[in-house]
Amino acid sequence: MKLFECFGHVAPPMGGSMLSDFEQEELSSRLHVTAEALGHEIKSSLVMLMVDDLSDYPYDEICKALARVRKEHVGKLTLKAIIDRIQKPETRPAANEAWALSLPAQDESNTVVWTDEMLQAWAVALPVLESGDKVGARMAFIQTYERLVTIAEAENKSPCWRVSQGWDTEKRVQAITTAQNAGLLPAPIANKYLPSPNVSNVQPSKNGQARVQSYVSALLADIQQSREQREREHQERLARERSERQERLKLFEQQRKILESRFSSQQQ
């Protein structure tokens, strides 16, 4: 598959600043005004600290959050009150779903739409998968993916969706259309990977439609299997915990009887 560009906003690393000098000055003024609207004054030194702490967020999102603070918040202006109202980055797929969505990448005919974290985790898992160890590959993928997602969320990064283009045109159309309908790809970007309506109006053959449907069905089945496996693992863990508790209670009861027996012997 051929890798193409990333779609989606990505915040700068922590320690950098998303705000220009002008925006920082404007934000300082807005913080003072917001504090006054809440019925108190705020020190300039505290405003400077707040501006620095908020510099990793988009200016427009901060302004929207301040508007909500003025409408909703009661009490003094705090950094937490602002950050709690800043729109959070879009969510990423759960680890098991990310694994299921990445599996079609085994076949170079498939087009896969995935995040940076999925792509990097797949690079770690693929050698294990190619060795025949699907369970080990899944574990390697999930561990890597969860670690990368934790880092990305700590840095306030939104998901960056990439298109890895396979050679099968019909599968590509299905994958891109599905991603567009899910809101992962904007229409102008999705259209870059879709056949131009001016070039050909030929419909996919029945055989091609069957292959696409088979691909989608297999993908959905794999997702369902991952969920069922997660539920089985959960039930097995609960059963083990119940068994361990019963064993501990049994041991405790035995020890209690021994102590009672010794105590009775001493009394006699």
Backbone bond lengths (Angstrom), bond angles and torsions (degrees), N, CA, C in turn:
res aa  C-N    CA-C-N  psi(-1)  N-CA   C-N-CA  omega(-1)  CA-C   N-CA-C  phi
1 M - - - 1.470 - - 1.525 110.00 -
2 K 1.297 115.85 147.73 1.464 121.93 -179.56 1.521 109.73 -99.91
3 L 1.334 116.28 131.59 1.464 121.08 -176.24 1.521 110.78 -89.84
4 F 1.345 115.76 133.45 1.453 120.89 178.56 1.515 110.27 -117.27
5 E 1.330 115.43 -176.17 1.457 121.39 -169.81 1.523 113.27 -68.08
6 C 1.331 113.72 167.15 1.467 121.86 -177.41 1.517 110.33 -89.63
7 F 1.351 115.87 141.94 1.458 121.32 177.71 1.511 108.56 -121.76
8 G 1.328 116.43 127.92 1.460 119.97 179.70 1.507 109.41 128.03
9 H 1.316 116.47 147.96 1.462 121.83 -178.90 1.510 110.54 -73.52
10 V 1.317 116.30 137.90 1.454 121.41 175.30 1.515 108.32 -125.48
11 A 1.328 116.24 125.76 1.458 120.15 178.97 1.515 109.53 -74.26
12 P 1.340 118.09 155.46 1.457 120.52 179.39 1.507 110.01 -71.51
13 P 1.341 118.91 160.39 1.443 121.40 177.98 1.516 110.98 -59.20
14 M 1.332 114.36 153.19 1.453 118.76 177.94 1.519 108.65 -60.88
15 G 1.315 116.96 139.90 1.454 121.10 -178.10 1.515 110.80 105.21
16 G 1.355 118.18 -24.89 1.450 122.04 173.43 1.510 108.47 -87.17
17 S 1.341 116.63 179.34 1.456 119.81 -179.62 1.509 109.97 -129.61
18 M 1.348 115.21 132.47 1.451 120.64 176.63 1.525 110.96 -89.09
19 L 1.334 117.71 -11.26 1.458 122.12 -173.70 1.526 111.24 -99.25
20 S 1.325 116.03 136.92 1.463 120.65 173.63 1.529 109.03 -76.34
21 D 1.336 116.36 169.58 1.468 119.90 178.57 1.528 110.62 -60.16
22 F 1.332 116.30 -40.93 1.464 120.07 179.13 1.526 110.87 -62.43
23 E 1.334 116.51 -43.98 1.468 120.30 -179.87 1.523 111.46 -64.99
24 Q 1.324 117.20 -35.36 1.465 119.71 177.52 1.528 111.00 -65.27
25 E 1.333 116.68 -40.17 1.467 120.02 177.32 1.529 110.60 -65.04
26 E 1.327 116.36 -43.54 1.460 120.72 178.17 1.523 111.17 -62.69
27 L 1.331 116.17 -40.27 1.461 120.28 -179.94 1.526 110.74 -64.90
28 S 1.334 117.04 -39.73 1.471 120.12 177.03 1.519 110.48 -58.14
29 S 1.316 115.76 -44.69 1.464 120.22 179.51 1.525 110.95 -63.67
30 R 1.329 117.32 -42.81 1.463 121.15 -179.73 1.531 111.54 -65.23
31 L 1.323 117.11 -35.27 1.466 120.39 178.30 1.526 110.59 -65.56
32 H 1.336 116.62 -43.18 1.469 120.26 177.16 1.531 110.49 -60.93
33 V 1.332 116.40 -46.14 1.470 120.57 -178.63 1.525 110.92 -64.06
34 T 1.328 116.81 -40.84 1.467 120.63 -179.83 1.520 110.85 -64.59
35 A 1.336 116.41 -41.70 1.463 119.93 177.99 1.524 110.68 -61.21
36 E 1.328 116.58 -42.58 1.465 120.45 178.19 1.526 110.91 -64.15
37 A 1.333 117.00 -37.60 1.467 120.44 178.90 1.523 111.21 -64.50
38 L 1.332 115.87 -27.11 1.463 120.27 178.45 1.528 112.11 -87.38
39 G 1.344 116.07 -0.95 1.457 119.77 173.25 1.505 116.17 96.68
40 H 1.319 118.15 20.21 1.472 119.07 177.97 1.525 109.51 -153.14
41 E 1.326 115.21 165.53 1.460 120.55 176.42 1.522 109.30 -97.87
42 I 1.319 115.12 160.94 1.461 120.15 -179.17 1.522 108.74 -131.88
43 K 1.330 116.95 139.19 1.456 121.36 -177.77 1.527 110.87 -69.81
44 S 1.319 115.03 144.99 1.466 120.25 179.80 1.528 111.59 -61.93
45 S 1.336 116.15 -35.07 1.467 119.28 179.43 1.527 110.98 -63.80
46 L 1.341 116.88 -37.80 1.461 120.73 178.12 1.526 110.85 -70.15
47 V 1.332 116.26 -37.39 1.462 120.37 177.49 1.527 110.42 -61.78
48 M 1.325 116.94 -41.30 1.464 120.75 179.05 1.526 111.00 -61.22
49 L 1.331 116.00 -41.26 1.469 119.85 178.14 1.525 111.15 -64.85
50 M 1.334 115.79 -41.78 1.466 119.87 179.38 1.527 111.23 -62.85
51 V 1.330 116.30 -42.85 1.464 120.34 178.88 1.522 110.10 -59.79
52 D 1.322 116.39 -43.15 1.462 120.58 179.53 1.526 111.03 -63.82
53 D 1.342 116.48 -43.27 1.467 120.48 -179.43 1.528 112.43 -68.20
54 L 1.331 116.35 -28.38 1.468 120.38 -178.44 1.528 113.08 -90.73
55 S 1.324 116.95 -1.76 1.465 120.07 -171.95 1.524 113.83 -69.66
56 D 1.336 117.74 -10.39 1.464 120.35 178.09 1.524 112.52 -87.35
57 Y 1.346 116.82 -0.84 1.464 120.73 -178.80 1.533 110.24 -108.63
58 P 1.334 117.60 153.02 1.471 120.44 176.95 1.526 110.88 -63.21
59 Y 1.321 115.98 140.98 1.466 121.37 -176.70 1.526 111.40 -58.65
60 D 1.321 117.48 -44.07 1.468 120.53 -178.70 1.523 111.57 -61.22
61 E 1.328 116.38 -38.99 1.465 119.71 -179.95 1.531 110.82 -67.88
62 I 1.342 116.72 -36.28 1.469 120.02 177.75 1.520 109.99 -65.02
63 C 1.330 116.75 -43.18 1.474 120.53 179.74 1.524 111.12 -62.12
64 K 1.327 116.70 -41.56 1.466 120.13 177.04 1.525 110.78 -62.80
65 A 1.327 115.97 -40.34 1.463 120.05 179.49 1.528 111.02 -64.92
66 L 1.340 117.22 -40.69 1.466 120.46 178.55 1.524 110.97 -64.03
67 A 1.322 116.83 -37.17 1.470 119.96 177.11 1.525 110.49 -62.56
68 R 1.324 116.33 -40.57 1.464 120.02 177.80 1.523 111.25 -67.66
69 V 1.338 116.44 -36.93 1.469 120.07 177.76 1.525 110.05 -60.06
70 R 1.323 116.83 -45.06 1.467 120.41 -179.09 1.531 111.69 -63.36
71 K 1.323 116.48 -31.94 1.465 120.07 -178.80 1.529 112.81 -84.34
72 E 1.322 116.91 -33.20 1.464 120.58 -168.05 1.525 114.80 -110.78
73 H 1.335 116.82 -32.61 1.464 119.67 -169.30 1.523 111.91 -79.81
74 V 1.321 115.07 144.92 1.463 121.99 175.03 1.528 107.55 -122.52
75 G 1.328 116.71 130.60 1.459 120.18 -179.14 1.513 111.49 107.55
76 K 1.318 115.63 -167.40 1.462 120.51 -176.32 1.525 111.41 -70.93
77 L 1.321 114.66 152.58 1.457 121.19 177.43 1.527 109.26 -71.92
78 T 1.319 116.61 125.95 1.464 121.67 178.33 1.524 109.60 -127.32
79 L 1.318 114.62 157.77 1.464 119.91 178.05 1.530 110.52 -62.13
80 K 1.317 116.72 -39.39 1.466 120.86 -179.63 1.528 111.40 -62.09
81 A 1.330 116.52 -40.21 1.468 119.93 -179.97 1.525 110.91 -60.69
82 I 1.323 116.87 -33.25 1.470 120.79 179.70 1.523 110.61 -76.98
83 I 1.335 116.30 -51.16 1.467 120.68 -175.78 1.522 111.30 -62.39
84 D 1.331 117.00 -37.05 1.471 120.03 179.04 1.521 112.23 -61.33
85 R 1.334 116.52 -21.91 1.466 120.43 -177.42 1.525 113.16 -103.80
86 I 1.321 116.50 1.93 1.463 120.07 175.21 1.517 108.45 -81.41
87 Q 1.326 115.62 134.12 1.457 120.41 -178.72 1.517 109.68 -59.32
88 K 1.319 115.25 126.19 1.457 120.54 -179.23 1.534 110.04 -77.50
89 P 1.351 116.02 155.68 1.464 118.59 177.69 1.525 111.21 -60.32
90 E 1.329 115.27 156.45 1.454 119.33 177.49 1.526 110.08 -59.47
91 T 1.312 115.18 148.94 1.452 119.43 -179.18 1.521 110.87 -77.40
92 R 1.328 115.44 155.81 1.455 122.41 176.64 1.526 109.47 -103.05
93 P 1.326 117.06 161.33 1.466 119.01 176.38 1.520 110.62 -61.44
94 A 1.344 116.77 148.56 1.461 120.75 172.90 1.527 108.45 -63.40
95 A 1.330 116.19 160.46 1.467 120.60 -172.64 1.526 112.68 -58.17
96 N 1.333 117.31 -45.06 1.466 119.93 -178.48 1.524 111.63 -67.10
97 E 1.326 116.81 -37.98 1.461 120.05 177.57 1.530 110.51 -68.23
98 A 1.336 115.99 -38.39 1.467 119.85 177.81 1.532 110.66 -61.82
99 W 1.324 116.16 -39.37 1.466 120.94 177.55 1.531 110.64 -62.74
100 A 1.332 116.21 -46.86 1.464 120.45 -179.56 1.530 111.24 -63.30
101 L 1.328 116.51 -39.46 1.463 120.42 -179.81 1.526 112.34 -70.98
102 S 1.336 116.76 -22.60 1.467 120.82 -178.71 1.523 112.63 -86.97
103 L 1.327 117.63 -22.25 1.464 121.08 -175.02 1.538 114.56 -56.27
104 P 1.343 119.22 -35.68 1.472 117.82 178.06 1.525 113.71 -58.90
105 A 1.333 118.15 -16.43 1.463 121.03 -179.79 1.527 111.94 -66.21
106 Q 1.356 117.52 -11.75 1.466 120.08 175.85 1.529 111.39 -62.61
107 D 1.326 115.86 -30.20 1.468 121.88 -176.55 1.529 109.13 -103.60
108 E 1.318 117.13 119.63 1.464 120.80 -176.14 1.522 113.34 -68.95
109 S 1.329 117.34 -7.76 1.467 119.11 175.81 1.523 111.32 -79.86
110 N 1.334 116.11 -18.85 1.464 120.56 -176.25 1.525 112.07 -83.71
111 T 1.312 116.06 144.58 1.464 122.68 169.70 1.520 107.73 -99.65
112 V 1.327 116.11 130.21 1.462 121.10 -177.05 1.523 109.15 -120.06
113 V 1.315 116.07 132.32 1.468 122.25 173.25 1.519 106.60 -107.53
114 W 1.318 116.96 114.88 1.459 120.47 -174.43 1.523 111.21 -146.75
115 T 1.328 115.99 168.59 1.462 121.55 -178.66 1.521 110.31 -89.00
116 D 1.325 115.66 167.94 1.463 120.32 176.02 1.521 111.18 -55.50
117 E 1.347 115.68 -42.58 1.465 120.05 -177.28 1.527 111.23 -65.07
118 M 1.334 116.46 -39.48 1.463 120.55 177.49 1.526 110.63 -64.66
119 L 1.325 116.01 -42.55 1.463 121.51 -179.43 1.529 111.05 -61.94
120 Q 1.336 116.81 -46.10 1.461 120.52 -179.05 1.526 111.50 -68.62
121 A 1.333 116.73 -39.60 1.467 120.04 178.44 1.528 110.46 -66.00
122 W 1.329 116.57 -36.63 1.461 120.87 178.36 1.529 110.94 -64.18
123 A 1.326 117.12 -38.01 1.463 120.95 178.69 1.526 111.11 -61.80
124 V 1.337 116.69 -32.59 1.467 121.19 177.72 1.527 110.59 -76.04
125 A 1.338 116.26 -40.26 1.468 120.82 -173.68 1.526 113.21 -79.39
126 L 1.338 117.53 -28.47 1.469 120.69 -172.43 1.533 113.76 -57.85
127 P 1.348 120.27 -45.86 1.469 118.71 179.05 1.528 112.51 -60.28
128 V 1.325 116.45 -36.08 1.469 120.30 178.64 1.522 109.70 -68.14
129 L 1.331 116.12 -41.54 1.463 120.90 179.55 1.524 110.84 -64.11
130 E 1.328 116.71 -40.94 1.465 120.82 -179.17 1.523 112.07 -68.11
131 S 1.336 116.87 -21.09 1.467 120.37 176.31 1.523 111.86 -78.89
132 G 1.346 116.48 -7.10 1.463 120.73 178.38 1.510 114.61 101.18
133 D 1.325 117.81 -0.44 1.467 121.54 -177.76 1.527 109.53 -99.34
134 K 1.333 117.04 86.70 1.464 120.54 -177.56 1.525 111.39 -69.56
135 V 1.343 116.71 -36.92 1.470 119.97 179.53 1.525 110.19 -64.98
136 G 1.340 116.18 -46.14 1.459 120.10 178.42 1.514 112.18 -63.74
137 A 1.340 116.48 -37.20 1.466 120.52 178.44 1.521 110.53 -64.77
138 R 1.323 115.74 -42.45 1.470 119.88 179.25 1.527 110.75 -62.67
139 M 1.329 116.94 -42.78 1.464 120.62 179.14 1.525 110.70 -63.75
140 A 1.335 116.79 -43.19 1.471 120.47 179.63 1.521 110.35 -63.40
141 F 1.332 116.18 -41.47 1.465 120.54 179.06 1.520 110.68 -61.85
142 I 1.332 116.51 -50.84 1.466 120.73 -174.98 1.523 111.11 -63.25
143 Q 1.335 117.45 -43.53 1.467 120.39 179.87 1.526 110.93 -61.95
144 T 1.329 116.59 -45.69 1.468 120.27 179.87 1.521 110.98 -66.32
145 Y 1.319 115.96 -44.38 1.470 121.24 -177.88 1.524 111.04 -61.66
146 E 1.327 117.55 -47.53 1.467 120.56 -178.19 1.522 111.10 -63.67
147 R 1.339 116.67 -36.99 1.472 119.83 178.49 1.531 110.26 -65.79
148 L 1.319 117.11 -44.29 1.465 121.03 -178.98 1.524 111.75 -67.33
149 V 1.329 117.36 -38.26 1.463 120.92 178.48 1.524 110.50 -65.19
150 T 1.334 116.71 -40.83 1.467 120.50 178.13 1.528 110.74 -59.67
151 I 1.334 116.29 -43.50 1.469 120.67 178.88 1.523 110.64 -64.87
152 A 1.325 116.88 -45.14 1.470 121.03 -178.20 1.521 111.61 -62.86
153 E 1.324 116.78 -42.57 1.462 120.05 -179.63 1.525 111.01 -68.47
154 A 1.342 117.05 -34.85 1.464 120.07 177.44 1.526 110.96 -65.42
155 E 1.336 116.74 -28.81 1.465 121.89 179.20 1.531 112.21 -93.46
156 N 1.336 116.19 8.45 1.473 121.77 175.95 1.531 112.34 62.37
157 K 1.324 117.00 35.76 1.463 121.67 -179.78 1.523 110.49 -91.26
158 S 1.313 116.09 133.21 1.456 120.93 171.97 1.527 109.01 -79.27
159 P 1.331 117.52 157.18 1.467 119.71 178.77 1.529 111.37 -60.26
160 C 1.308 116.13 136.86 1.464 122.09 177.05 1.526 107.43 -109.44
161 W 1.324 116.67 106.07 1.465 121.61 -175.84 1.525 110.65 -88.00
162 R 1.326 115.80 131.70 1.461 122.34 -179.93 1.529 109.97 -118.05
163 V 1.301 114.82 154.93 1.462 120.99 175.85 1.525 108.85 -111.32
164 S 1.328 116.66 119.14 1.460 122.06 170.94 1.523 106.54 -102.55
165 Q 1.318 116.03 108.94 1.460 121.75 -168.22 1.521 112.05 -86.89
166 G 1.342 116.45 123.34 1.455 121.63 175.27 1.521 111.06 -88.79
167 W 1.343 115.72 171.86 1.464 118.44 -174.58 1.530 113.39 -83.36
168 D 1.337 117.79 -16.30 1.465 120.61 -178.62 1.530 110.01 -81.53
169 T 1.325 116.83 113.56 1.468 121.45 -176.15 1.519 112.28 -63.08
170 E 1.317 117.25 -42.10 1.461 120.36 -176.34 1.529 111.33 -66.58
171 K 1.333 115.73 -41.37 1.467 119.27 176.66 1.529 110.50 -65.40
172 R 1.331 115.80 -36.23 1.458 119.71 179.49 1.529 110.55 -63.01
173 V 1.324 116.26 -44.55 1.465 120.43 178.94 1.524 110.40 -59.14
174 Q 1.330 116.39 -44.24 1.466 120.26 -179.43 1.524 111.23 -63.23
175 A 1.344 117.00 -46.11 1.463 120.77 -177.63 1.525 111.52 -65.35
176 I 1.327 117.16 -44.14 1.464 121.03 -178.47 1.522 110.75 -67.96
177 T 1.330 116.81 -41.69 1.468 120.35 179.30 1.517 111.05 -63.40
178 T 1.336 116.31 -42.13 1.467 120.41 178.11 1.522 110.75 -62.15
179 A 1.339 116.91 -43.98 1.465 120.97 179.69 1.523 111.14 -65.01
180 Q 1.331 116.65 -38.88 1.469 120.17 179.05 1.526 110.58 -65.95
181 N 1.324 117.32 -43.73 1.464 121.26 179.56 1.524 111.80 -64.62
182 A 1.332 116.14 -28.76 1.465 120.61 178.49 1.520 112.16 -82.44
183 G 1.337 117.51 -3.28 1.458 121.14 178.77 1.512 114.22 83.25
184 L 1.333 117.62 12.93 1.464 120.49 -178.54 1.524 112.08 -83.03
185 L 1.328 116.78 -29.74 1.463 121.45 -179.66 1.522 109.49 -124.96
186 P 1.337 118.29 129.35 1.471 119.95 174.78 1.523 109.99 -68.11
187 A 1.327 116.23 154.62 1.468 121.10 -175.91 1.532 113.46 -54.88
188 P 1.357 119.63 -45.09 1.471 118.61 -178.99 1.525 112.72 -59.33
189 I 1.338 116.58 -36.07 1.464 119.94 179.67 1.522 110.14 -74.35
190 A 1.339 116.17 -45.74 1.466 119.80 -179.88 1.522 110.99 -58.10
191 N 1.331 116.45 -38.49 1.468 120.40 -177.41 1.529 112.72 -64.35
192 K 1.337 116.32 -22.67 1.459 119.62 177.99 1.526 111.38 -64.50
193 Y 1.337 115.97 -27.07 1.463 120.76 -176.35 1.525 112.59 -102.34
194 L 1.327 116.97 -2.67 1.463 121.21 -178.35 1.524 110.13 -101.27
195 P 1.324 118.07 147.93 1.469 120.49 178.53 1.522 110.80 -61.17
196 S 1.309 116.54 140.44 1.460 120.68 178.50 1.522 109.83 -69.97
197 P 1.341 117.52 131.72 1.469 119.51 179.18 1.522 112.57 -64.14
198 N 1.337 116.53 -18.89 1.470 120.16 -179.86 1.524 112.50 -81.62
199 V 1.334 115.06 -17.62 1.459 119.14 -177.05 1.513 111.23 -82.52
200 S 1.326 116.07 -46.02 1.461 119.24 -176.82 1.503 109.97 -157.87
201 N 1.307 115.95 137.96 1.456 121.48 175.29 1.522 111.25 -107.33
202 V 1.333 115.80 16.56 1.456 120.14 -178.64 1.519 109.52 -69.57
203 Q 1.324 117.21 130.19 1.455 122.13 179.38 1.527 109.59 -80.76
204 P 1.335 117.94 150.96 1.460 119.78 176.42 1.522 110.33 -58.25
205 S 1.312 116.14 145.36 1.454 120.21 177.53 1.516 110.32 -67.04
206 K 1.335 115.29 162.84 1.462 119.08 178.04 1.520 110.43 -61.23
207 N 1.330 115.68 -36.73 1.453 119.50 178.81 1.524 110.45 -65.18
208 G 1.355 115.61 -41.03 1.463 119.31 178.06 1.508 111.81 -65.81
209 Q 1.332 116.75 -41.84 1.460 120.42 177.75 1.516 110.67 -60.95
210 A 1.317 116.31 -38.64 1.466 120.32 179.94 1.520 110.63 -64.51
211 R 1.352 116.68 -39.43 1.462 119.39 179.75 1.521 111.12 -66.63
212 V 1.340 115.97 -41.55 1.462 119.96 178.45 1.521 110.40 -63.11
213 Q 1.349 115.75 -45.40 1.460 119.54 -179.74 1.523 111.02 -62.74
214 S 1.332 115.72 -37.55 1.463 120.14 178.01 1.519 110.80 -63.35
215 Y 1.338 116.04 -40.83 1.463 121.00 179.00 1.524 111.46 -63.28
216 V 1.338 115.78 -46.82 1.463 120.21 -179.62 1.524 110.73 -64.56
217 S 1.337 116.42 -43.41 1.467 120.60 -179.62 1.523 110.87 -62.12
218 A 1.330 116.04 -41.75 1.463 119.79 179.19 1.518 111.06 -64.56
219 L 1.337 116.60 -39.54 1.461 120.82 178.86 1.519 111.11 -63.80
220 L 1.337 116.44 -46.13 1.462 120.22 179.42 1.522 110.88 -65.05
221 A 1.332 116.73 -37.98 1.463 120.26 179.11 1.518 110.88 -64.49
222 D 1.342 116.06 -38.05 1.464 119.47 179.50 1.519 110.88 -66.85
223 I 1.342 116.60 -39.30 1.464 120.14 177.15 1.521 110.18 -62.40
224 Q 1.353 116.11 -44.79 1.457 120.39 179.36 1.522 110.93 -63.06
225 Q 1.340 116.06 -39.82 1.454 120.12 179.02 1.524 110.84 -63.22
226 S 1.333 116.56 -39.70 1.464 120.34 178.62 1.522 110.58 -63.01
227 R 1.331 116.38 -41.30 1.457 119.68 179.31 1.520 110.99 -66.56
228 E 1.340 116.37 -42.05 1.462 119.95 179.06 1.524 110.64 -64.78
229 Q 1.325 116.60 -39.04 1.453 119.82 178.32 1.521 110.72 -64.79
230 R 1.343 116.44 -39.67 1.454 120.16 177.81 1.525 111.02 -62.72
231 E 1.347 115.91 -39.74 1.463 120.28 178.74 1.525 110.74 -67.24
232 R 1.351 117.25 -40.59 1.467 120.03 177.67 1.519 111.08 -62.36
233 E 1.328 115.87 -43.87 1.464 119.50 179.24 1.518 110.77 -61.64
234 H 1.347 116.11 -38.79 1.463 120.42 178.52 1.526 110.59 -63.65
235 Q 1.326 117.22 -45.81 1.462 121.26 -179.70 1.525 111.13 -65.02
236 E 1.331 116.95 -39.83 1.465 120.55 178.14 1.521 110.97 -63.96
237 R 1.331 116.74 -39.38 1.456 120.06 178.78 1.523 111.14 -65.27
238 L 1.343 116.32 -41.38 1.464 120.08 177.05 1.517 111.15 -62.14
239 A 1.346 116.41 -40.67 1.466 120.38 179.87 1.522 110.68 -64.32
240 R 1.345 116.73 -41.91 1.464 120.09 177.95 1.518 111.14 -63.14
241 E 1.326 116.28 -42.28 1.459 119.61 -179.76 1.522 111.31 -64.44
242 R 1.352 116.92 -40.29 1.463 119.67 177.05 1.521 111.24 -62.91
243 S 1.343 115.63 -42.60 1.460 120.23 179.69 1.520 111.13 -63.18
244 E 1.343 115.95 -42.02 1.467 119.67 179.39 1.519 111.34 -64.98
245 R 1.350 116.46 -39.86 1.465 119.39 177.52 1.522 111.28 -62.99
246 Q 1.330 116.49 -41.36 1.460 120.24 179.26 1.518 111.18 -63.79
247 E 1.339 115.81 -40.26 1.462 119.63 178.04 1.523 111.31 -64.12
248 R 1.340 116.00 -41.10 1.467 119.03 179.15 1.524 111.03 -65.58
249 L 1.339 116.53 -40.76 1.467 120.21 178.14 1.518 111.02 -64.50
250 K 1.327 115.97 -39.83 1.460 120.37 178.74 1.521 110.72 -63.11
251 L 1.346 115.95 -44.27 1.459 120.62 178.88 1.521 110.76 -64.61
252 F 1.338 116.02 -41.72 1.460 120.32 178.49 1.522 110.83 -61.04
253 E 1.342 117.10 -41.56 1.463 121.34 -179.66 1.523 110.83 -65.23
254 Q 1.322 116.70 -39.85 1.464 120.44 177.65 1.526 111.17 -63.02
255 Q 1.326 115.83 -43.77 1.465 119.81 179.40 1.524 111.26 -65.35
256 R 1.338 115.56 -37.35 1.464 119.21 178.41 1.522 111.17 -62.91
257 K 1.325 116.73 -43.17 1.467 120.58 -179.97 1.523 111.25 -64.79
258 I 1.340 115.82 -38.64 1.468 119.36 178.13 1.517 110.58 -63.29
259 L 1.341 116.62 -44.08 1.462 120.30 179.70 1.520 111.24 -64.93
260 E 1.330 117.07 -40.60 1.463 120.27 178.30 1.521 110.93 -63.36
261 S 1.334 115.47 -39.62 1.464 119.62 179.58 1.520 110.89 -64.62
262 R 1.341 116.59 -42.78 1.461 120.26 178.70 1.524 111.24 -64.59
263 F 1.333 115.14 -41.32 1.460 119.38 -179.95 1.525 110.70 -63.20
264 S 1.335 116.92 -41.03 1.472 120.99 179.65 1.517 110.66 -64.81
265 S 1.333 116.44 -39.12 1.467 120.46 179.72 1.517 110.84 -64.82
266 Q 1.331 116.50 -39.32 1.463 120.13 179.72 1.524 111.57 -67.56
267 Q 1.331 116.46 -35.30 1.466 120.65 179.57 1.521 111.39 -66.70
268 Q 1.354 116.22 -33.26 1.457 120.22 179.18 1.527 110.18 -75.41
